Amino acid sequence: MGYQDTAVSPVLITGGAGFIGSHLAERLLAAGASVRVLDSLDPYYDVRLKQANLARLATVGGGRFEFQQGDLRDAAACGRAVAGVRAVVHLAALAGVRPSIADPVRYMDVNVTGTQTLLSQIADPAVVFVFGSSSSVYGGNTKVPFAEADNVDRPISPYAASKKAGELIVHAWHHLRGNPVASLRFFTVYGPRQRPEMAIHQFARLITDGKPIPFFGDGSSRRDYTYVDDIVAGVAAAITPPRPFAVYNLGGSATTSLAELVAHLERALGRKAELQRLPDQPGDVPITFADVALAERELGYQPRVGVAEGVERFCRWYLAEKQAGRIA
């Protein structure tokens, strides 16, 4: 499974300097594809981490890798980025539920206006568009596992609303323009190079530093954690979608409680966690759980890395990077 075309026309990855984007770019380059990255290098977290990702891609890809710095809301930058590409994987976005509650206007500007601006610059009707959506669109859905046909009209955070809006925008663009589109709902992606503020990375840092970790609620909330290699395999498969428009869940298709996650980290790091018990956070949901049957049938998607193994892999990477002084 994966993208094997080795022709000269590149695949554009917006947000390709980030966590998922850099892993996807690395996979496509390894398969012989040409890759162009558009990224604003937003300082939401340490820009040096993104620059390190870009340096790695330049080493892997050589002349088949190109980086363009630019903002999604800049039509000229988007026009330059999409020129001559065969596919666009749109991963660039302001991420995170809690920060979106503090700054909803900026989230809508970047995630919604930026997506529309990018689409407006694509003139070639053959360009495939893959949109990175989120499991957050399911809101407080209590029917599990979550299926693509479930109602997603009641998001409970600005971030979730922006991702639902993005799905609607790309559908309208597909309807009017005819370009093939796949919207991918990612479920809690983790692994090496994960953003520092995300739970697994943050918890690993605090545990190794002997500091308390923020532990929201009673530990019973459950998430469908998905290892980044599995997500990237699904995205690569979606670059050539099996039908003109489709929405797919990409998840681990299993759930892990917050308490279980902490136990996995303790085992992998060889240290006990000190818990800072806090109330549930606004915008958080009690469970996420992906029904991936559609992605299995149409993309050949198969999540292969369970959470215990994935956390172990992440912690090995984290400890090695920390010892080398490349991360805090």
Disulfide bonds with the S-S distance in Angstrom:
none
